[in-house]
Amino acid sequence: MLDGLAGRLGWTPRASAATALVALVPAALILAPVVAVMVNLFATSPNFAHLARWVLPGYAWNTALLAAGTTAGVALLGVPAAWLVAMCRFPGRRFFEWAMILPLAIPAYVLAYAYTDFLQHSGPVQSALRALLDLGPRDYWFPNIRSLPGAIVVFTLVLYPYVYLIARTAFLEQSACALEVARTLGAGPWRAFWRVSLPLARPAIAAGIALVLMETFADLGTVAHFGVQTFTTGIDRAWRSLGDRVLASQLSSMLLLVALALLALERWNRGRARVHHTTGRYQRLPVHELKGARAGLAILGCAVPVVFGFALPAGLLVHLGATSGVPFVSPRYIELTANSVTLAGLAAALAVALALAMAYAVRLGGGPLARAATRVAALGYAIPGSIIAVGILVPLAGLDNAVDAFARDTFGVSTGLLLTGSIAALVYAYLVRFMAVSLQTVEAGLDKVTPSMDAAARTLGADLWRSLARVHAPMLRGTLLTAALIVFVDVMKELPATLIMRPFNFDTLAVQAYRLASDERLSEAAIPSLALVLVGLVPVILLSRAIMEARPGGNAAEAGTLALP
C-alpha cells in the first residue's frame, strides 16, 4: 500500500532513488564489520593450529552446553509463567504480570557478581551453614556457582523475560474459539495448554528463544567471571592477550556463522507456521480460576524467578555497596557515569535518527532495496559485541594508519588514531549492535500513522523532508523517545565491545564493574553495578505500563511500541 506512496504524492523517481540510498548507506555500514570478519575465516594464524587442537573443542562444547541449558531454562521459566498470567486467575496475578520482567533491569554479569559473593565459601550462605551444623571447611559439599551450570542458572534468571513477554503476547492473541472448541471436546485447562495453546504459540516462543541465544552468545562478563571458556572469552583472549587479530577474526567468524544459522532456523520455523484470525472481532479468552493448592503452585512458580532474578540480587547489591566502605558519589564515579552517559546518549541519538530515516525511506516507496536494507540493519542484534569490535577495529585501524602515514609524508604532522583512538569507533560499534532495537521500535510506531497524513501534507505544500519534520516526527515523539531510551540503556550495560574498543584511560560503569569483579573486589563492584541496575529499571517500568494496558480483546497489539527485536 505504501510502496507507491512517493509517486502518488508527486515525488519524482529521483527522490525515490534517494530514499532508497538513505536506507542502503546505514545498512552497508552495519554489514561492513561482518564482511571484515568473514574475510579472515581462511587466513593464516600462527596460533590457530594449537588452538584448534587443544582449545577450540572446549570452546565449542561449552558454548553448545551453555546454549542448550539456557534454552531449556528460559523455556521452563518463561512459557508456563506466561500462560498462567495470561490464561489463569490467582492471587497476585496482577502483580506478577509486570514483576516477571524486572530481571531485565539487571545485566547478567551483575547478577553473577552478586551471587558469587552470596554463595562463595566465605559468603553468608556457607558461613551460616557451617555455623548452624558445626561443620569444618572440608566437611560438606556445596555447589560451585562459578561453573558452567552456574552460568546457565544466571542466564536463565536474567533472560527468561524475553520468552515470557513474547509467549504472553502470543497467548493473549490466540483465538478464543479454538480454546472453546478444545473445551467442548473434553480438554481440561492443562490439556488445552499442551494440545492447543502451546502449538499455536510455538513460532513466537522460538523467536524469543532465538533472542535469548543471541544474548547468551554476546555475553563476556558472566562467562569470564565464572571461568567458563567459550567462543566469546576466546575472542577476547586472542585480541587482548595474544594480539592476534587474525585468530580473533577466525573465532568471530565461527561464532557468527552459528548465530546466523540459528537466526535462519528461527526464520524458517516462523515461515512455516501460519496462525490467522478468521474474523476481526475478538472475544475474551476463557479464564481458569485457580484455588487452593493450584493457586499456591501458580504463585510459587511466578515468585521464584522474580525473587531470585531481581529481588534477592538487588538487595545483595545494596548491602554490598553499603558495606564496601566506598562512597556512592565520588569524583571517580562521576567521571565513569559521565563517560557512560556520553556514549549512550550519542549512540541513542544517532540510532534513532538513522532508524527514522531508514523506516521513512521504506514508507516512501524505496522499493525492495530499501526493505532489504532494513532487514540487513536488523541483523546486527544477532552479532555479539566482541565480533563487532573485531570487525570494526581491523579495517579502521588500517584506515587510521593510512591517514597518519599520508599526513606525515605530505604535511609532516601525525594525525594519530582519529577513529580507533577516540570514541568514534566505539559509537559505531554500538550502532551496529543496537540498530535493530531502534529500527523495529520506530517501524512499529510509523506503521500506525495512516497514509492519508502523507497525502494531506503534500496537498498543503510540504515536501518529503518537511513532511517528516512537521508531521511524522511530532506524531512519533513517544515512539522515538522509547527507542532512544531502550538503546541508551542497552549501551550503558554493553560490555564486550566496550572492553575491547574503548580509548585508553576511558572507562565506563560496566568496565569498572568488570574490572573490580575480576580482581575479586566484589563489594566495590556493587556500586557501579547498582548504577547500571537503576538505569535499567527505567525502560522496564515503561514496558510494565505497556503490559498492564494489554488485555484480551483490547489493545494487546498496541503494546508493541516497546517492541523487542
RODO-2510 file (C-alpha; in nm, 4 decimals, decimal comma):
residues 565
     n   res          X          Y          Z
     1     m     0,0000     0,0000     0,0000
     2     l     0,2829     0,2326     0,0842
     3     d     0,5207     0,1173    -0,1905
     4     g     0,3923     0,3695    -0,4439
     5     l     0,3139     0,6444    -0,1967
     6     a     0,6001     0,8685    -0,3074
     7     g     0,4908     0,8506    -0,6704
     8     r     0,1259     0,9145    -0,5958
     9     l     0,2151     1,2170    -0,3882
    10     g     0,4170     1,3662    -0,6708
    11     w     0,7701     1,2894    -0,5585
    12     t     0,9957     1,2066    -0,8520
    13     p     1,1729     0,8750    -0,9253
    14     r     1,4977     1,0528    -0,8412
    15     a     1,3559     1,1254    -0,4947
    16     s     1,2573     0,7588    -0,4565
    17     a     1,6118     0,6572    -0,5520
    18     a     1,7440     0,8999    -0,2933
    19     t     1,5195     0,7492    -0,0258
    20     a     1,6464     0,4020    -0,1154
    21     l     2,0025     0,5319    -0,0810
    22     v     1,9167     0,6665     0,2661
    23     a     1,8349     0,3088     0,3709
    24     l     2,1231     0,1442     0,1868
    25     v     2,4069     0,3520     0,3334
    26     p     2,3412     0,2638     0,7020
    27     a     2,2834    -0,0989     0,6033
    28     a     2,6190    -0,1070     0,4269
    29     l     2,7909     0,0403     0,7322
    30     i     2,6320    -0,2252     0,9528
    31     l     2,7258    -0,5050     0,7140
    32     a     3,0882    -0,3859     0,6811
    33     p     3,2127    -0,5322     1,0148
    34     v     3,0593    -0,8682     0,9249
    35     v     3,2420    -0,8717     0,5918
    36     a     3,5660    -0,7622     0,7609
    37     v     3,5405    -1,0568     0,9998
    38     m     3,4434    -1,3167     0,7418
    39     v     3,7300    -1,2380     0,5005
    40     n     3,9727    -1,3650     0,7649
    41     l     3,7975    -1,7006     0,8049
    42     f     4,0521    -1,8816     0,5849
    43     a     4,3502    -1,6601     0,6680
    44     t     4,6638    -1,7996     0,8326
    45     s     4,7290    -1,7503     1,2027
    46     p     5,0383    -1,8879     1,3803
    47     n     4,8255    -1,9744     1,6836
    48     f     4,5323    -2,1421     1,5092
    49     a     4,6788    -2,4948     1,4870
    50     h     4,7464    -2,5052     1,8616
    51     l     4,4064    -2,3552     1,9388
    52     a     4,2226    -2,5968     1,7072
    53     r     4,3893    -2,8983     1,8707
    54     w     4,3732    -2,8075     2,2380
    55     v     4,1262    -2,5252     2,2972
    56     l     3,8704    -2,4976     2,0182
    57     p     3,6795    -2,8199     2,1041
    58     g     3,6335    -2,6895     2,4587
    59     y     3,5065    -2,3556     2,3285
    60     a     3,2543    -2,5305     2,1052
    61     w     3,1417    -2,7783     2,3709
    62     n     3,0981    -2,5182     2,6441
    63     t     2,9164    -2,2801     2,4107
    64     a     2,6809    -2,5593     2,2986
    65     l     2,6100    -2,6700     2,6570
    66     l     2,5548    -2,3105     2,7644
    67     a     2,3103    -2,2530     2,4788
    68     a     2,1223    -2,5785     2,5395
    69     g     2,0971    -2,5291     2,9150
    70     t     1,9862    -2,1678     2,8843
    71     t     1,7275    -2,2617     2,6210
    72     a     1,5774    -2,5251     2,8487
    73     g     1,5860    -2,2923     3,1495
    74     v     1,4165    -1,9921     2,9882
    75     a     1,1520    -2,2175     2,8319
    76     l     1,0719    -2,3810     3,1662
    77     l     1,0515    -2,0468     3,3471
    78     g     0,9048    -1,8193     3,0827
    79     v     0,6408    -2,0236     2,8992
    80     p     0,4420    -2,1645     3,1964
    81     a     0,4538    -1,8265     3,3724
    82     a     0,3269    -1,6526     3,0586
    83     w     0,0367    -1,8975     3,0296
    84     l    -0,0521    -1,8658     3,3975
    85     v    -0,0571    -1,4867     3,3846
    86     a    -0,2465    -1,4704     3,0551
    87     m    -0,4993    -1,7517     3,0980
    88     c    -0,5467    -1,8049     3,4719
    89     r    -0,6677    -1,6057     3,7714
    90     f    -0,4971    -1,6464     4,1067
    91     p    -0,3981    -1,4193     4,3969
    92     g    -0,1181    -1,1822     4,2965
    93     r    -0,1606    -1,2321     3,9210
    94     r    -0,1793    -0,8581     3,8512
    95     f     0,1464    -0,8074     4,0417
    96     f     0,3329    -1,0898     3,8665
    97     e     0,2064    -0,9660     3,5307
    98     w     0,4620    -0,6848     3,5365
    99     a     0,7017    -0,8063     3,8078
   100     m     0,8075    -1,1012     3,5909
   101     i     1,0023    -0,8664     3,3617
   102     l     1,2025    -0,6949     3,6381
   103     p     1,5120    -0,9189     3,5877
   104     l     1,5612    -0,7440     3,2517
   105     a     1,6939    -0,4475     3,4517
   106     i     1,9938    -0,6473     3,5792
   107     p     2,2795    -0,7320     3,3390
   108     a     2,3828    -1,0974     3,3521
   109     y     2,7336    -1,0176     3,4706
   110     v     2,5959    -0,8054     3,7565
   111     l     2,3782    -1,0956     3,8706
   112     a     2,6869    -1,3166     3,8520
   113     y     2,8834    -1,0805     4,0768
   114     a     2,6022    -1,0652     4,3335
   115     y     2,5560    -1,4417     4,3579
   116     t     2,9293    -1,5092     4,3626
   117     d     2,9654    -1,3072     4,6820
   118     f     2,6469    -1,4577     4,8253
   119     l     2,7288    -1,8252     4,7592
   120     q     3,1086    -1,8416     4,7723
   121     h     3,2918    -2,0237     5,0548
   122     s     3,3324    -1,7084     5,2644
   123     g     2,9861    -1,5793     5,1769
   124     p     2,6877    -1,5556     5,4128
   125     v     2,5169    -1,8767     5,2962
   126     q     2,8058    -2,1159     5,3529
   127     s     2,9175    -1,9326     5,6660
   128     a     2,5690    -1,9691     5,8154
   129     l     2,5575    -2,3335     5,7089
   130     r     2,8876    -2,4129     5,8816
   131     a     2,7834    -2,2287     6,1961
   132     l     2,4413    -2,3943     6,2085
   133     l     2,5652    -2,7504     6,1550
   134     d     2,9053    -2,7074     6,3230
   135     l     3,0929    -2,8115     6,0098
   136     g     3,4501    -2,7571     5,9073
   137     p     3,5600    -2,6233     5,5672
   138     r     3,6057    -2,9776     5,4274
   139     d     3,3125    -3,1483     5,5994
   140     y     3,0495    -3,0778     5,3350
   141     w     2,9896    -3,0304     4,9646
   142     f     2,8347    -2,7145     4,8229
   143     p     2,7654    -2,6451     4,4525
   144     n     3,0112    -2,4067     4,2916
   145     i     2,8346    -2,1062     4,1397
   146     r     3,1420    -2,0212     3,9325
   147     s     3,0908    -2,3023     3,6851
   148     l     2,9066    -2,3847     3,3646
   149     p     2,5863    -2,4854     3,5496
   150     g     2,6111    -2,1618     3,7482
   151     a     2,6366    -1,9611     3,4261
   152     i     2,3295    -2,1416     3,2900
   153     v     2,1334    -2,0508     3,6031
   154     v     2,2393    -1,6855     3,5793
   155     f     2,1472    -1,6579     3,2114
   156     t     1,8147    -1,8290     3,2772
   157     l     1,7210    -1,5887     3,5568
   158     v     1,8176    -1,2802     3,3548
   159     l     1,6925    -1,3757     3,0085
   160     y     1,3670    -1,5643     3,0704
   161     p     1,1651    -1,2354     3,0472
   162     y     1,2293    -1,2309     2,6702
   163     v     1,0453    -1,5622     2,6338
   164     y     0,7837    -1,4605     2,8921
   165     l     0,6978    -1,1367     2,7107
   166     i     0,6724    -1,2902     2,3656
   167     a     0,4888    -1,6026     2,4836
   168     r     0,2440    -1,3961     2,6879
   169     t     0,1604    -1,1839     2,3844
   170     a     0,1131    -1,4981     2,1758
   171     f    -0,1240    -1,6486     2,4323
   172     l    -0,3264    -1,3268     2,4563
   173     e    -0,3679    -1,3065     2,0800
   174     q    -0,4880    -1,6642     2,0361
   175     s    -0,8396    -1,7329     1,9143
   176     a    -1,0935    -1,7846     2,1917
   177     c    -1,2912    -2,0063     1,9521
   178     a    -1,0085    -2,2598     1,9272
   179     l    -0,9861    -2,2865     2,3056
   180     e    -1,3641    -2,3173     2,3377
   181     v    -1,3664    -2,5983     2,0812
   182     a    -1,0984    -2,7769     2,2838
   183     r    -1,3149    -2,7477     2,5946
   184     t    -1,6214    -2,8836     2,4154
   185     l    -1,4111    -3,1846     2,3109
   186     g    -1,3363    -3,2574     2,6756
   187     a    -0,9932    -3,0998     2,7099
   188     g    -0,9189    -2,9542     3,0507
   189     p    -0,7020    -2,6451     3,1077
   190     w    -0,3684    -2,8285     3,1063
   191     r    -0,4567    -3,0485     2,8103
   192     a    -0,5752    -2,7417     2,6182
   193     f    -0,2426    -2,5798     2,7007
   194     w    -0,0386    -2,8729     2,5658
   195     r    -0,2575    -2,9541     2,2650
   196     v    -0,3783    -2,6084     2,1554
   197     s    -0,2161    -2,3050     2,3175
   198     l     0,1442    -2,4257     2,3113
   199     p     0,1465    -2,5380     1,9438
   200     l    -0,0156    -2,2104     1,8368
   201     a     0,2449    -2,0096     2,0305
   202     r     0,5413    -2,2208     1,9155
   203     p     0,6685    -1,9785     1,6459
   204     a     0,6621    -1,6874     1,8929
   205     i     0,8367    -1,8926     2,1604
   206     a     1,1043    -1,9940     1,9081
   207     a     1,1607    -1,6258     1,8284
   208     g     1,2028    -1,5476     2,1986
   209     i     1,4479    -1,8349     2,2458
   210     a     1,6469    -1,7178     1,9427
   211     l     1,6752    -1,3744     2,1050
   212     v     1,7925    -1,5375     2,4293
   213     l     2,0590    -1,7331     2,2415
   214     m     2,1865    -1,4155     2,0757
   215     e     2,2230    -1,2534     2,4176
   216     t     2,3947    -1,5639     2,5549
   217     f     2,6483    -1,5695     2,2716
   218     a     2,7134    -1,1967     2,3178
   219     d     2,7950    -1,2172     2,6898
   220     l     3,1509    -1,1846     2,8117
   221     g     3,1321    -1,0674     3,1722
   222     t     2,9468    -1,3692     3,3135
   223     v     3,1444    -1,6453     3,1430
   224     a     3,4752    -1,4710     3,2079
   225     h     3,3935    -1,4224     3,5778
   226     f     3,2824    -1,7852     3,6135
   227     g     3,5842    -1,9185     3,4255
   228     v     3,3767    -2,0802     3,1508
   229     q     3,5774    -2,0971     2,8281
   230     t     3,3504    -2,0063     2,5355
   231     f     3,3975    -1,8514     2,1924
   232     t     3,3446    -1,5059     2,3424
   233     t     3,6216    -1,5447     2,6005
   234     g     3,8444    -1,6931     2,3292
   235     i     3,7896    -1,3913     2,1049
   236     d     3,8713    -1,1557     2,3904
   237     r     4,1861    -1,3507     2,4806
   238     a     4,3056    -1,3716     2,1192
   239     w     4,2620    -0,9973     2,0735
   240     r     4,3799    -0,8540     2,4064
   241     s     4,6270    -1,1157     2,5331
   242     l     4,7753    -1,2690     2,2194
   243     g     4,7361    -0,9624     1,9964
   244     d     4,6383    -1,1967     1,7120
   245     r     4,3706    -1,0171     1,5129
   246     v     4,3502    -1,2933     1,2506
   247     l     4,2808    -1,5556     1,5170
   248     a     4,0218    -1,3286     1,6776
   249     s     3,8571    -1,2848     1,3376
   250     q     3,8536    -1,6591     1,2756
   251     l     3,6890    -1,7322     1,6093
   252     s     3,4470    -1,4484     1,5449
   253     s     3,3597    -1,5936     1,2045
   254     m     3,2815    -1,9328     1,3556
   255     l     3,0552    -1,7863     1,6221
   256     l     2,8933    -1,5561     1,3678
   257     l     2,8097    -1,8488     1,1416
   258     v     2,6459    -2,0264     1,4352
   259     a     2,4468    -1,7153     1,5275
   260     l     2,3308    -1,6581     1,1694
   261     a     2,2397    -2,0269     1,1343
   262     l     2,0236    -2,0057     1,4462
   263     l     1,8633    -1,6874     1,3190
   264     a     1,7902    -1,8516     0,9829
   265     l     1,6472    -2,1556     1,1611
   266     e     1,4163    -1,9335     1,3630
   267     r     1,3039    -1,7512     1,0469
   268     w     1,2436    -2,0847     0,8756
   269     n     1,0437    -2,2093     1,1722
   270     r     0,8361    -1,8929     1,1753
   271     g     0,7894    -1,9010     0,7998
   272     r     0,6360    -2,2494     0,8004
   273     a     0,3860    -2,1682     1,0743
   274     r     0,0780    -1,9631     0,9984
   275     v    -0,1847    -1,8588     1,2510
   276     h    -0,4685    -1,6448     1,1168
   277     h    -0,7814    -1,4972     1,2686
   278     t    -1,0896    -1,5534     1,0518
   279     t    -1,2685    -1,2504     1,1934
   280     g    -1,1844    -0,9001     1,3031
   281     r    -1,3901    -0,9413     1,6208
   282     y    -1,2127    -1,0515     1,9349
   283     q    -1,3715    -1,2390     2,2219
   284     r    -1,2406    -1,2527     2,5726
   285     l    -1,0252    -1,5555     2,6348
   286     p    -1,1580    -1,8231     2,8716
   287     v    -1,0263    -1,7745     3,2222
   288     h    -0,9301    -2,0566     3,4557
   289     e    -0,9799    -1,9836     3,8238
   290     l    -0,7075    -2,1395     4,0380
   291     k    -0,7773    -2,2062     4,4033
   292     g    -0,6162    -2,3900     4,6893
   293     a    -0,3040    -2,5888     4,6107
   294     r    -0,3149    -2,4978     4,2412
   295     a    -0,3195    -2,1287     4,3233
   296     g    -0,0296    -2,1809     4,5624
   297     l     0,1737    -2,3576     4,2954
   298     a     0,0989    -2,0787     4,0476
   299     i     0,2137    -1,8148     4,2972
   300     l     0,5291    -2,0149     4,3703
   301     g     0,6050    -2,0642     4,0011
   302     c     0,5829    -1,6901     3,9364
   303     a     0,7513    -1,5786     4,2591
   304     v     1,0678    -1,7893     4,2286
   305     p     1,2091    -1,6179     3,9164
   306     v     1,1130    -1,2715     4,0460
   307     v     1,2784    -1,3294     4,3837
   308     f     1,5963    -1,4933     4,2556
   309     g     1,6176    -1,2921     3,9338
   310     f     1,5620    -0,9447     4,0807
   311     a     1,4651    -0,9002     4,4460
   312     l     1,7454    -1,1012     4,6081
   313     p     2,0333    -0,9810     4,3849
   314     a     1,9144    -0,6194     4,4112
   315     g     1,9136    -0,6493     4,7906
   316     l     2,2590    -0,8102     4,7828
   317     l     2,3973    -0,5259     4,5726
   318     v     2,2569    -0,2652     4,8097
   319     h     2,4094    -0,4479     5,1089
   320     l     2,7466    -0,4911     4,9363
   321     g     2,7565    -0,1277     4,8346
   322     a     2,6644    -0,0075     5,1832
   323     t     2,9334    -0,2221     5,3499
   324     s     3,2090    -0,1664     5,0929
   325     g     3,3395     0,1494     5,2559
   326     v     3,3441     0,3239     4,9175
   327     p     3,1224     0,6322     4,8826
   328     f     2,8401     0,6045     4,6312
   329     v     2,9248     0,9514     4,4992
   330     s     3,2894     1,0318     4,4278
   331     p     3,4831     1,2144     4,1545
   332     r     3,5859     0,8801     4,0038
   333     y     3,2286     0,7510     3,9736
   334     i     3,1052     1,0865     3,8489
   335     e     3,3613     1,0574     3,5687
   336     l     3,2588     0,6980     3,4920
   337     t     2,8927     0,7944     3,4860
   338     a     2,9660     1,0883     3,2563
   339     n     3,1566     0,8592     3,0180
   340     s     2,8751     0,6052     3,0138
   341     v     2,6050     0,8698     2,9635
   342     t     2,8050     1,0365     2,6838
   343     l     2,8458     0,7121     2,4921
   344     a     2,4867     0,6034     2,5492
   345     g     2,3453     0,9450     2,4584
   346     l     2,5406     0,9711     2,1336
   347     a     2,4557     0,6164     2,0304
   348     a     2,0870     0,6589     2,1152
   349     a     2,0538     0,9865     1,9226
   350     l     2,2303     0,8505     1,6139
   351     a     2,0431     0,5185     1,6258
   352     v     1,7042     0,6881     1,6412
   353     a     1,7942     0,9342     1,3634
   354     l     1,9173     0,6566     1,1323
   355     a     1,6243     0,4314     1,2183
   356     l     1,3768     0,7087     1,1414
   357     a     1,5467     0,7812     0,8085
   358     m     1,5521     0,4139     0,7078
   359     a     1,1916     0,3438     0,8120
   360     y     1,0762     0,6604     0,6347
   361     a     1,2621     0,5581     0,3186
   362     v     1,0732     0,2289     0,3144
   363     r     0,7436     0,4110     0,3755
   364     l     0,8027     0,6410     0,0789
   365     g     0,8456     0,3563    -0,1655
   366     g     1,2200     0,2991    -0,1551
   367     g     1,1478    -0,0392    -0,3136
   368     p     1,2877    -0,3861    -0,2457
   369     l     1,6374    -0,2495    -0,1873
   370     a     1,5202    -0,0257     0,0969
   371     r     1,3221    -0,3084     0,2563
   372     a     1,6196    -0,5444     0,2251
   373     a     1,8419    -0,2770     0,3802
   374     t     1,6219    -0,2587     0,6907
   375     r     1,6423    -0,6364     0,7282
   376     v     2,0205    -0,6257     0,6986
   377     a     2,0376    -0,3490     0,9576
   378     a     1,8313    -0,5617     1,1952
   379     l     2,0871    -0,8451     1,1762
   380     g     2,3273    -0,6502     1,3978
   381     y     2,1449    -0,7636     1,7108
   382     a     2,2375    -1,1238     1,6277
   383     i     2,6090    -1,0378     1,6265
   384     p     2,7933    -1,0483     1,9619
   385     g     2,9685    -0,7288     2,0622
   386     s     3,3124    -0,8907     2,0564
   387     i     3,2646    -0,9883     1,6914
   388     i     3,1531    -0,6368     1,6009
   389     a     3,4558    -0,4945     1,7814
   390     v     3,6961    -0,7148     1,5852
   391     g     3,5188    -0,6417     1,2571
   392     i     3,5415    -0,2665     1,3147
   393     l     3,8910    -0,2401     1,4608
   394     v     4,0644    -0,4351     1,1838
   395     p     3,9648    -0,2082     0,8903
   396     l     3,9505     0,1172     1,0887
   397     a     4,2966     0,0622     1,2344
   398     g     4,4282     0,0221     0,8809
   399     l     4,2478     0,3383     0,7750
   400     d     4,3887     0,5310     1,0713
   401     n     4,7414     0,4179     0,9906
   402     a     4,7000     0,5075     0,6230
   403     v     4,5727     0,8569     0,7063
   404     d     4,8520     0,9082     0,9580
   405     a     5,1172     0,7977     0,7055
   406     f     4,9722     1,0262     0,4384
   407     a     4,9636     1,3248     0,6776
   408     r     5,3236     1,2692     0,7863
   409     d     5,4509     1,2274     0,4306
   410     t     5,2537     1,5210     0,2938
   411     f     5,2309     1,7734     0,5757
   412     g     5,4900     1,6485     0,8234
   413     v     5,2341     1,6054     1,1044
   414     s     5,0891     1,2981     1,2715
   415     t     4,7134     1,2621     1,2970
   416     g     4,7309     0,9716     1,5405
   417     l     4,4407     0,7290     1,5677
   418     l     4,1499     0,9503     1,4677
   419     l     3,8852     0,6773     1,4761
   420     t     4,0102     0,3852     1,6841
   421     g     4,1812     0,6173     1,9331
   422     s     3,8574     0,8029     2,0109
   423     i     3,5011     0,7117     2,0951
   424     a     3,4002     0,7324     1,7274
   425     a     3,4720     0,3666     1,6560
   426     l     3,3020     0,2623     1,9805
   427     v     2,9843     0,4542     1,8971
   428     y     2,9939     0,2928     1,5525
   429     a     3,0032    -0,0496     1,7208
   430     y     2,7028     0,0412     1,9347
   431     l     2,5077     0,1443     1,6244
   432     v     2,5831    -0,1870     1,4550
   433     r     2,4829    -0,3825     1,7657
   434     f     2,1659    -0,1990     1,8640
   435     m     2,0261    -0,0540     1,5421
   436     a     1,7708    -0,3370     1,5329
   437     v     1,6234    -0,2262     1,8655
   438     s     1,5705     0,1290     1,7433
   439     l     1,4620     0,0342     1,3915
   440     q     1,1903    -0,2101     1,4915
   441     t     1,0503     0,0280     1,7519
   442     v     1,0368     0,3151     1,5027
   443     e     0,8848     0,0930     1,2335
   444     a     0,6127    -0,0204     1,4740
   445     g     0,5237     0,3423     1,5505
   446     l     0,5420     0,4615     1,1894
   447     d     0,3110     0,1821     1,0707
   448     k     0,0355     0,3274     1,2904
   449     v     0,0403     0,6604     1,1020
   450     t    -0,2221     0,6454     0,8292
   451     p    -0,1027     0,7200     0,4703
   452     s    -0,3696     0,9904     0,4442
   453     m    -0,1446     1,2046     0,6634
   454     d     0,1204     1,1967     0,3906
   455     a    -0,1338     1,2970     0,1264
   456     a    -0,2657     1,5806     0,3426
   457     a     0,0885     1,7124     0,3987
   458     r     0,1537     1,7086     0,0248
   459     t    -0,1662     1,8965    -0,0581
   460     l    -0,0596     2,1646     0,1906
   461     g     0,2697     2,2115     0,0044
   462     a     0,5060     2,0151     0,2284
   463     d     0,7903     1,8353     0,0559
   464     l     0,9323     1,4998     0,1656
   465     w     1,1612     1,6162     0,4450
   466     r     0,9314     1,8927     0,5663
   467     s     0,6546     1,6356     0,5939
   468     l     0,8835     1,4234     0,8088
   469     a     0,9855     1,7149     1,0315
   470     r     0,6441     1,8824     1,0678
   471     v     0,4021     1,5879     1,0571
   472     h     0,5526     1,2483     1,1282
   473     a     0,8219     1,3338     1,3826
   474     p     0,5787     1,5112     1,6219
   475     m     0,3333     1,2207     1,5925
   476     l     0,6145     0,9748     1,6674
   477     r     0,7534     1,1663     1,9644
   478     g     0,6641     0,8942     2,2145
   479     t     0,7933     0,6180     1,9890
   480     l     1,1212     0,7995     1,9231
   481     l     1,1757     0,8636     2,2935
   482     t     1,1037     0,4982     2,3666
   483     a     1,3526     0,3808     2,1041
   484     a     1,6173     0,6233     2,2322
   485     l     1,5642     0,5096     2,5911
   486     i     1,5974     0,1393     2,5084
   487     v     1,9169     0,1964     2,3085
   488     f     2,0503     0,4219     2,5847
   489     v     2,0106     0,1523     2,8492
   490     d     2,1452    -0,1246     2,6253
   491     v     2,4587     0,0798     2,5591
   492     m     2,5021     0,1534     2,9292
   493     k     2,5091    -0,2217     3,0018
   494     e     2,7151    -0,3328     2,6984
   495     l     3,0497    -0,4849     2,7967
   496     p     3,2376    -0,6910     2,5292
   497     a     3,2684    -0,4226     2,2600
   498     t     3,3342    -0,1530     2,5216
   499     l     3,6069    -0,3599     2,6847
   500     i     3,7877    -0,4167     2,3532
   501     m     3,7345    -0,0810     2,1796
   502     r     3,7352     0,1864     2,4485
   503     p     4,0107     0,4504     2,4196
   504     f     4,2958     0,4486     2,6672
   505     n     4,2025     0,5852     3,0108
   506     f     3,8349     0,5918     2,9129
   507     d     3,6322     0,3588     3,1330
   508     t     3,2591     0,3164     3,1849
   509     l     3,0449     0,1842     3,4689
   510     a     3,0258    -0,1569     3,3005
   511     v     3,4032    -0,1772     3,2536
   512     q     3,4656    -0,0638     3,6119
   513     a     3,2293    -0,3288     3,7497
   514     y     3,4005    -0,5949     3,5382
   515     r     3,7492    -0,4869     3,6466
   516     l     3,6651    -0,4846     4,0164
   517     a     3,4920    -0,8210     3,9965
   518     s     3,7898    -0,9657     3,8060
   519     d     4,0114    -0,8546     4,0959
   520     e     3,7689    -1,0248     4,3403
   521     r     3,6693    -0,6855     4,4828
   522     l     3,3018    -0,7753     4,4681
   523     s     3,1895    -0,5296     4,7353
   524     e     3,3365    -0,2381     4,5415
   525     a     3,1944    -0,3766     4,2149
   526     a     2,8469    -0,3436     4,3673
   527     i     2,8481     0,0367     4,3326
   528     p     2,8807     0,0622     3,9518
   529     s     2,6582    -0,2448     3,9253
   530     l     2,3848    -0,0703     4,1235
   531     a     2,4062     0,2299     3,8945
   532     l     2,3526     0,0034     3,5923
   533     v     2,0531    -0,1625     3,7585
   534     l     1,8925     0,1718     3,8393
   535     v     1,9341     0,2861     3,4799
   536     g     1,7907    -0,0423     3,3548
   537     l     1,4776    -0,0025     3,5662
   538     v     1,3571     0,2928     3,3573
   539     p     1,2646     0,1026     3,0379
   540     v     1,1397    -0,1908     3,2457
   541     i     0,8912     0,0394     3,4181
   542     l     0,7725     0,1711     3,0807
   543     l     0,7430    -0,1811     2,9471
   544     s     0,5443    -0,2787     3,2554
   545     r     0,2979     0,0013     3,1871
   546     a     0,2553    -0,1215     2,8299
   547     i     0,1887    -0,4735     2,9584
   548     m    -0,0719    -0,3506     3,2071
   549     e    -0,2603    -0,1877     2,9178
   550     a    -0,2619    -0,5070     2,7102
   551     r    -0,5829    -0,7021     2,7563
   552     p    -0,7514    -0,9797     2,5585
   553     g    -0,9887    -0,8306     2,3077
   554     g    -0,8486    -0,4875     2,3828
   555     n    -0,5286    -0,3149     2,2883
   556     a    -0,2861    -0,6011     2,3326
   557     a    -0,1426    -0,5450     1,9919
   558     e    -0,0861    -0,1794     2,0639
   559     a     0,1636    -0,2555     2,3358
   560     g     0,4164    -0,3230     2,0627
   561     t     0,5559     0,0301     2,0818
   562     l     0,8127    -0,1109     2,3225
   563     a     0,8961    -0,3864     2,0768
   564     l     1,1637    -0,6480     2,1191
   565     p     1,3903    -0,7026     1,8170
***
